[in-house]
Amino acid sequence: MKKVCIVTGSSRGIGKGIAMAFAKEGARIVINYCSHDADARETADEITKQHHAEVEIVKADVSKEEEVIEMIKNIKDRFGTVDILINNAGIHKDSMVWKMNSSFWNEVMSTNLTGAFLCTKHVLPIMREKLWGRIVNISSVVGQIGTFGTCNYAASKSGLFGFTKGVAKEVADKNITVNCVALGYIDAGMNLRLPEEIRQKALQDIPMKRFGKIGEVTDLVVFLCTSEASSYITGQVIHINGGYYM
Ligand SMILES: NC(=O)c1ccc[n+]([C@@H]2O[C@H](COP(=O)([O-])OP(=O)(O)OC[C@H]3O[C@@H](n4cnc5c(N)ncnc54)[C@H](OP(=O)(O)O)[C@@H]3O)[C@@H](O)[C@H]2O)c1
């Protein structure tokens, strides 16, 4: 596969794992991030060394339309097209709602939800023209059950459910699938930075009594984007959470 795959927020954490998995499949990879240059450089080097993949690093804040437009232009200049978009970039800024600063609300919504909108908006003309595309939006179990202090994050992540379904209907006749993967607690990224007591409490509540492995996430995402067997799956929210939410 020589598909061109953009993974937003792929300089570290889950996005890095997804980018590595697509590189292993032979894809050309776009590493996107917003602030930490060294992480992006390291990830790109690792991908090149391990999988000899072609990699483009693009620093762009997905919440800013002009930066997204510039990112897509750079990718078209380098690779000529876009086949796969993984809307993975995400942040959390936690607070009880009655104490929440509006900036916390706005930053989380604009990265997690508006970011997915902007990247989707600007890759779809390319996918519509070539009559093929795969989009996966990375959501969270928190958007399904809610947790204390994360109403902004939960709203952004459940917003992705409706966004996925609406877009999936609009592009289904162009051979473009759009799905959403709602992750439980995964052994990577922001989960590793949570306070230990919260991680232990989550573990007690997960029927499988363990966190998800990054490979379990990447296998699903790669399947949705590369396998012929997934070509009739669109507009779905797929849960991968060890039974935490059923
Ligand atoms: N880890 C989990 O257990 C878990 C569970 C459920 C859902 N998720 C979801 O999985 C996704 C990845 O999370 P993670 O745990 O891997 O988080 P992470 O380790 O914090 O990584 C976040 C990535 O997003 C980038 N990023 C942040 N803001 C951005 C922006 N405005 N524009 C472009 N890139 C941006 C970061 O790079 P810079 O910092 O350099 O910008 C980084 O590459 C998120 O959507 C998260 O909600 C994670």
PDBQT file of the ligand as one rigid body, heavy atoms in Angstrom, charges set to zero:
ROOT
HETATM    1  N1  LIG A 301      -4.710   7.682  26.074  1.00  0.00    +0.000 N 
HETATM    2  C1  LIG A 301      -5.923   7.211  26.278  1.00  0.00    +0.000 C 
HETATM    3  O1  LIG A 301      -6.124   6.299  27.091  1.00  0.00    +0.000 OA
HETATM    4  C2  LIG A 301      -7.086   7.757  25.505  1.00  0.00    +0.000 A 
HETATM    5  C3  LIG A 301      -8.365   7.298  25.826  1.00  0.00    +0.000 A 
HETATM    6  C4  LIG A 301      -9.456   7.753  25.099  1.00  0.00    +0.000 A 
HETATM    7  C5  LIG A 301      -9.269   8.620  24.039  1.00  0.00    +0.000 A 
HETATM    8  N2  LIG A 301      -8.031   9.081  23.763  1.00  0.00    +0.000 N 
HETATM    9  C6  LIG A 301      -7.899  10.014  22.637  1.00  0.00    +0.000 C 
HETATM   10  O2  LIG A 301      -6.810   9.622  21.820  1.00  0.00    +0.000 OA
HETATM   11  C7  LIG A 301      -6.242  10.759  21.185  1.00  0.00    +0.000 C 
HETATM   12  C8  LIG A 301      -4.736  10.784  21.445  1.00  0.00    +0.000 C 
HETATM   13  O3  LIG A 301      -4.536  10.919  22.840  1.00  0.00    +0.000 OA
HETATM   14  P1  LIG A 301      -3.144  10.602  23.554  1.00  0.00    +0.000 P 
HETATM   15  O4  LIG A 301      -3.478   9.926  24.819  1.00  0.00    +0.000 OA
HETATM   16  O5  LIG A 301      -2.193   9.971  22.614  1.00  0.00    +0.000 OA
HETATM   17  O6  LIG A 301      -2.693  12.112  23.899  1.00  0.00    +0.000 OA
HETATM   18  P2  LIG A 301      -1.239  12.796  23.990  1.00  0.00    +0.000 P 
HETATM   19  O7  LIG A 301      -0.204  11.820  24.397  1.00  0.00    +0.000 OA
HETATM   20  O8  LIG A 301      -1.449  13.993  24.843  1.00  0.00    +0.000 OA
HETATM   21  O9  LIG A 301      -0.934  13.257  22.486  1.00  0.00    +0.000 OA
HETATM   22  C9  LIG A 301      -1.685  14.276  21.898  1.00  0.00    +0.000 C 
HETATM   23  C10 LIG A 301      -1.138  14.580  20.529  1.00  0.00    +0.000 C 
HETATM   24  O10 LIG A 301      -1.951  15.616  19.942  1.00  0.00    +0.000 OA
HETATM   25  C11 LIG A 301      -1.110  16.714  19.539  1.00  0.00    +0.000 C 
HETATM   26  N3  LIG A 301      -1.917  17.943  19.615  1.00  0.00    +0.000 N 
HETATM   27  C12 LIG A 301      -2.477  18.522  20.699  1.00  0.00    +0.000 A 
HETATM   28  N4  LIG A 301      -3.145  19.633  20.351  1.00  0.00    +0.000 NA
HETATM   29  C13 LIG A 301      -3.027  19.762  19.003  1.00  0.00    +0.000 A 
HETATM   30  C14 LIG A 301      -3.491  20.704  18.054  1.00  0.00    +0.000 A 
HETATM   31  N5  LIG A 301      -4.240  21.762  18.405  1.00  0.00    +0.000 N 
HETATM   32  N6  LIG A 301      -3.161  20.532  16.750  1.00  0.00    +0.000 NA
HETATM   33  C15 LIG A 301      -2.405  19.473  16.359  1.00  0.00    +0.000 A 
HETATM   34  N7  LIG A 301      -1.929  18.543  17.229  1.00  0.00    +0.000 NA
HETATM   35  C16 LIG A 301      -2.238  18.685  18.532  1.00  0.00    +0.000 A 
HETATM   36  C17 LIG A 301       0.074  16.626  20.489  1.00  0.00    +0.000 C 
HETATM   37  O11 LIG A 301       1.248  17.260  19.994  1.00  0.00    +0.000 OA
HETATM   38  P3  LIG A 301       1.776  18.664  20.593  1.00  0.00    +0.000 P 
HETATM   39  O12 LIG A 301       1.645  18.581  22.067  1.00  0.00    +0.000 OA
HETATM   40  O13 LIG A 301       3.144  18.878  20.084  1.00  0.00    +0.000 OA
HETATM   41  O14 LIG A 301       0.843  19.629  19.996  1.00  0.00    +0.000 OA
HETATM   42  C18 LIG A 301       0.268  15.107  20.531  1.00  0.00    +0.000 C 
HETATM   43  O15 LIG A 301       0.936  14.676  19.366  1.00  0.00    +0.000 OA
HETATM   44  C19 LIG A 301      -6.975  11.966  21.766  1.00  0.00    +0.000 C 
HETATM   45  O16 LIG A 301      -7.983  12.385  20.874  1.00  0.00    +0.000 OA
HETATM   46  C20 LIG A 301      -7.587  11.428  23.047  1.00  0.00    +0.000 C 
HETATM   47  O17 LIG A 301      -8.744  12.144  23.414  1.00  0.00    +0.000 OA
HETATM   48  C21 LIG A 301      -6.935   8.686  24.465  1.00  0.00    +0.000 A 
ENDROOT
TORSDOF 0
